[in-house]
Amino acid sequence: MEINVKNLEHRYMPDSPFERLALVDMTLTIPTNTYMAVIGHTGSGKSTFIQHLNGLLKPTKGEITIGDRTIRADEKAKNLKPLRKKVGIVFQYPEHQLFEETVEKDICFGPMNFGVDEETAKRKARELLPLIGLDNDVLEKSPFDLSGGQMRRVAIAGVLAMEPEVLVLDEPTAGLDPRGQKEIMDMFYKLHKEKELTTILVTHSMEDAARYADEIVVMDEGTIFMHGKPDDIFSKPEAIRSVGLDVPETIEFLMKLEEKFGVKLSRNAYTLDALVDEIITMLEKEGLA
């Protein structure tokens, strides 16, 4: 599902002493099936932006089009339920939203709230468990008897059960250990590919943005500072640093190698394996291996 943002502005508490401009003149197109990472320092407008994607926030100027639905600043947004079915948002610590007495009931709650019958909702729950890395024997367990990582997967399944066409991930690995972070991110990437989703990842992890995203948006002071492919973005390290961000550690290491040996290396070595391959190639060219 394509998303088009045109001159989007959002002000919190307008016409009050606490008025604050959070988004300003933001224009962006996210093509169908794109995996886009949105990065920026705290307060840059990332979370405000994604809350416009399913109508949680309304523009104070401009408009946003998600598929065939357009929300404009000068029009009252009506009947947002279909939009919220198409756009699923996984907020930070989604396990805090669990509340049912069993895992099955929690996963089924969303679809049934949108009119899906109980039998179909239960079938969806069973189908989703292997995709999120859980066994069927957890269905009858209380979600609060599971580990933290398992609880998060159940909460994610509840979003996926509504079969969204757009999946928005707001710092989805917050609070997880490094292994858990990689497992969750790999799971999302697999879902993105298999279900042909449009995926929007809000993250502070430059490594995740580089590793998974087709396109990266860098936000600063409520608007788009940079937008492009990972190679384009990370080829401008000084620009990234100027807005309080860092390049991925692998790219930082490659830059130091370039300076040390006076060579030009590929900037698409975002993983350790790719970095090792790039170093071996360089050593072979220099006759050092």
C-alpha positions as CSV (number, residue, x, y, z in Angstrom):
1,M,0.0,0.0,0.0
2,E,1.5,3.3,-1.1
3,I,1.6,6.3,1.3
4,N,1.8,9.9,0.2
5,V,2.5,12.7,2.6
6,K,2.1,16.3,1.3
7,N,3.1,19.4,3.3
8,L,2.2,17.7,6.5
9,E,2.3,19.9,9.7
10,H,1.3,19.0,13.2
11,R,1.0,21.3,16.2
12,Y,0.3,20.1,19.7
13,M,-2.1,22.2,21.7
14,P,-2.5,24.9,19.1
15,D,-3.7,28.4,20.2
16,S,-2.5,27.7,23.8
17,P,0.5,28.8,25.8
18,F,1.8,25.2,25.4
19,E,1.6,25.2,21.6
20,R,4.5,23.2,20.0
21,L,5.3,22.6,16.3
22,A,6.2,18.9,16.0
23,L,6.0,18.5,12.2
24,V,6.6,21.1,9.5
25,D,6.1,20.9,5.8
26,M,6.8,17.2,5.5
27,T,6.5,15.7,2.0
28,L,7.2,12.1,1.4
29,T,6.2,9.1,-0.8
30,I,6.5,5.6,0.5
31,P,5.9,3.1,-2.4
32,T,4.1,-0.1,-1.9
33,N,6.2,-3.0,-0.4
34,T,9.0,-0.6,0.7
35,Y,10.8,-1.2,3.9
36,M,11.6,2.3,5.2
37,A,13.5,3.3,8.3
38,V,12.8,6.6,10.0
39,I,15.7,7.8,12.2
40,G,16.4,10.9,14.1
41,H,17.3,12.1,17.6
42,T,14.7,12.4,20.3
43,G,12.2,15.1,19.5
44,S,12.8,15.1,15.8
45,G,9.2,14.2,15.0
46,K,9.4,10.5,14.3
47,S,6.6,9.3,16.6
48,T,4.4,12.2,15.7
49,F,4.7,11.3,12.1
50,I,3.8,7.6,12.5
51,Q,0.7,8.5,14.5
52,H,-0.7,10.2,11.4
53,L,-0.5,6.9,9.5
54,N,-3.7,5.5,11.1
55,G,-5.4,8.6,12.2
56,L,-4.3,8.7,15.8
57,L,-3.2,12.3,15.1
58,K,-4.7,14.6,12.5
59,P,-2.7,17.1,10.4
60,T,-3.0,20.8,11.4
61,K,-1.9,21.6,7.8
62,G,-1.4,19.4,4.7
63,E,-2.6,15.9,4.1
64,I,-1.7,12.3,4.2
65,T,-2.9,9.6,1.8
66,I,-2.7,5.9,2.8
67,G,-3.9,3.7,-0.1
68,D,-7.3,5.1,-1.2
69,R,-7.9,7.1,2.1
70,T,-6.8,10.8,2.4
71,I,-6.9,12.7,5.7
72,R,-6.8,16.4,5.3
73,A,-6.3,19.2,7.9
74,D,-9.5,21.0,6.8
75,E,-11.8,18.0,6.9
76,K,-13.2,15.9,9.8
77,A,-11.7,12.4,9.7
78,K,-14.6,10.0,9.8
79,N,-14.8,6.2,10.0
80,L,-11.2,5.5,10.7
81,K,-11.8,1.8,11.5
82,P,-11.0,0.5,8.0
83,L,-7.8,2.5,8.0
84,R,-6.7,1.2,11.4
85,K,-7.2,-2.4,10.1
86,K,-4.9,-1.7,7.2
87,V,-2.2,0.1,9.2
88,G,-0.9,-1.9,12.2
89,I,1.3,-0.2,14.7
90,V,3.6,-2.0,17.0
91,F,4.5,0.5,19.7
92,Q,7.4,0.3,22.1
93,Y,6.9,-2.4,24.7
94,P,3.7,-3.8,23.0
95,E,3.5,-6.5,25.7
96,H,2.2,-3.8,28.0
97,Q,-1.0,-3.9,26.0
98,L,-1.8,-7.6,26.7
99,F,-4.8,-8.1,28.9
100,E,-6.7,-11.3,28.0
101,E,-6.6,-14.4,30.1
102,T,-5.1,-16.6,27.4
103,V,-2.7,-16.0,24.5
104,E,-5.4,-17.2,22.0
105,K,-8.0,-14.7,23.3
106,D,-5.4,-11.9,23.1
107,I,-4.5,-12.6,19.5
108,C,-8.1,-13.0,18.6
109,F,-9.3,-9.8,20.2
110,G,-8.3,-7.5,17.3
111,P,-9.8,-9.4,14.4
112,M,-13.0,-10.1,16.3
113,N,-13.3,-6.4,17.1
114,F,-13.2,-5.8,13.4
115,G,-16.0,-8.2,12.7
116,V,-14.1,-11.5,12.1
117,D,-16.0,-14.6,13.6
118,E,-14.4,-16.4,16.5
119,E,-13.5,-19.6,14.5
120,T,-11.7,-17.6,11.8
121,A,-9.9,-15.5,14.4
122,K,-8.7,-18.7,16.2
123,R,-7.5,-20.1,12.9
124,K,-5.5,-17.0,12.3
125,A,-4.0,-17.2,15.7
126,R,-2.8,-20.8,15.1
127,E,-1.4,-19.8,11.7
128,L,0.5,-16.9,13.1
129,L,2.3,-18.7,15.9
130,P,4.9,-20.4,13.7
131,L,5.6,-17.1,12.0
132,I,6.4,-15.3,15.2
133,G,8.5,-18.2,16.6
134,L,6.0,-19.7,19.1
135,D,4.5,-23.2,19.5
136,N,0.8,-23.9,19.6
137,D,1.0,-25.1,23.2
138,V,1.1,-21.4,24.4
139,L,-2.4,-20.7,23.1
140,E,-4.1,-21.7,26.3
141,K,-1.5,-20.2,28.6
142,S,-1.9,-16.8,30.2
143,P,0.3,-14.3,28.3
144,F,1.6,-13.2,31.7
145,D,3.1,-16.6,32.4
146,L,5.4,-16.2,29.4
147,S,8.9,-14.7,29.2
148,G,9.3,-11.1,28.2
149,G,10.3,-12.0,24.7
150,Q,7.4,-14.4,24.3
151,M,5.0,-11.8,25.5
152,R,6.3,-9.3,22.9
153,R,5.8,-11.9,20.2
154,V,2.2,-12.5,21.3
155,A,1.5,-8.8,21.2
156,I,3.0,-8.6,17.7
157,A,0.8,-11.5,16.7
158,G,-2.2,-9.5,17.8
159,V,-1.3,-6.8,15.4
160,L,-0.6,-9.2,12.5
161,A,-3.9,-11.0,13.1
162,M,-5.7,-8.0,11.6
163,E,-3.8,-8.6,8.4
164,P,-2.5,-5.1,7.9
165,E,-1.0,-4.0,4.6
166,V,1.2,-1.4,6.4
167,L,3.2,-2.4,9.4
168,V,4.7,0.4,11.5
169,L,7.3,-0.5,14.1
170,D,8.1,2.0,16.8
171,E,11.4,1.0,18.4
172,P,10.3,-2.7,18.4
173,T,13.4,-4.1,20.1
174,A,13.5,-1.7,23.1
175,G,14.5,-3.5,26.2
176,L,15.5,-6.7,24.5
177,D,19.0,-8.3,24.8
178,P,21.2,-8.4,21.6
179,R,20.1,-11.9,20.6
180,G,16.4,-11.0,21.2
181,Q,16.8,-7.8,19.1
182,K,18.2,-9.7,16.2
183,E,15.6,-12.4,16.4
184,I,12.7,-9.9,16.4
185,M,14.2,-7.8,13.6
186,D,14.8,-10.9,11.4
187,M,11.2,-12.0,12.1
188,F,9.9,-8.6,10.9
189,Y,12.0,-8.7,7.8
190,K,10.8,-12.2,7.0
191,L,7.2,-11.1,7.5
192,H,7.8,-8.0,5.3
193,K,9.0,-10.2,2.4
194,E,6.5,-13.1,2.8
195,K,3.4,-10.9,3.2
196,E,4.6,-8.2,0.9
197,L,4.0,-5.5,3.5
198,T,4.9,-1.8,3.4
199,T,7.0,-1.6,6.5
200,I,8.0,1.6,8.4
201,L,10.6,1.2,11.1
202,V,11.3,3.9,13.6
203,T,14.6,3.2,15.3
204,H,17.7,4.7,17.0
205,S,19.7,1.7,15.7
206,M,21.7,2.8,12.7
207,E,22.8,-0.8,12.2
208,D,19.1,-2.0,11.9
209,A,18.3,0.9,9.5
210,A,21.2,0.0,7.3
211,R,20.7,-3.7,7.4
212,Y,17.0,-4.0,6.7
213,A,15.7,-0.9,5.0
214,D,15.3,-0.2,1.3
215,E,15.1,3.6,2.0
216,I,16.0,5.7,5.0
217,V,14.5,9.0,6.1
218,V,16.5,11.1,8.5
219,M,14.3,13.6,10.5
220,D,15.4,16.7,12.3
221,E,13.4,19.5,13.9
222,G,10.1,18.1,12.6
223,T,10.9,17.7,8.9
224,I,13.0,15.5,6.5
225,F,16.7,16.3,6.6
226,M,17.8,13.4,4.3
227,H,16.1,10.7,2.3
228,G,17.6,8.0,0.2
229,K,19.0,4.5,-0.2
230,P,21.3,3.3,2.7
231,D,24.4,3.7,0.5
232,D,23.4,7.3,-0.3
233,I,22.7,8.2,3.4
234,F,25.8,6.6,4.9
235,S,28.1,8.1,2.2
236,K,27.5,11.5,4.0
237,P,28.7,10.8,7.5
238,E,29.3,14.4,8.4
239,A,25.7,15.4,7.5
240,I,24.4,12.6,9.7
241,R,26.6,13.7,12.6
242,S,25.4,17.3,12.2
243,V,22.0,16.2,13.4
244,G,23.3,14.3,16.4
245,L,23.4,10.8,14.8
246,D,26.2,8.3,14.1
247,V,26.9,6.1,11.2
248,P,26.8,2.3,11.7
249,E,29.9,0.9,13.5
250,T,30.8,-1.2,10.4
251,I,30.8,1.9,8.2
252,E,32.8,3.8,10.8
253,F,35.4,1.0,10.7
254,L,35.5,1.0,6.9
255,M,36.0,4.8,6.8
256,K,39.0,4.4,9.2
257,L,40.5,1.7,6.9
258,E,40.1,4.0,3.9
259,E,42.0,6.7,5.7
260,K,44.7,4.3,6.9
261,F,45.3,2.6,3.5
262,G,44.3,5.3,1.1
263,V,41.7,3.1,-0.6
264,K,38.0,3.4,-1.5
265,L,35.8,0.7,-0.1
266,S,32.1,-0.3,-0.5
267,R,29.8,1.4,2.0
268,N,27.2,-1.5,1.9
269,A,29.1,-3.7,4.5
270,Y,26.4,-3.3,7.2
271,T,26.9,-6.6,8.9
272,L,30.0,-8.2,10.4
273,D,30.1,-10.9,7.7
274,A,30.0,-8.3,5.0
275,L,32.6,-6.2,6.7
276,V,35.0,-9.3,6.9
277,D,34.4,-10.0,3.2
278,E,35.2,-6.3,2.3
279,I,38.4,-6.4,4.4
280,I,39.5,-9.6,2.8
281,T,38.9,-8.2,-0.7
282,M,40.9,-5.1,0.2
283,L,43.8,-7.1,1.5
284,E,43.8,-9.2,-1.6
285,K,43.9,-6.2,-3.9
286,E,46.7,-4.7,-1.8
287,G,48.6,-8.0,-2.0
288,L,48.5,-8.4,1.8
289,A,46.5,-11.7,1.8
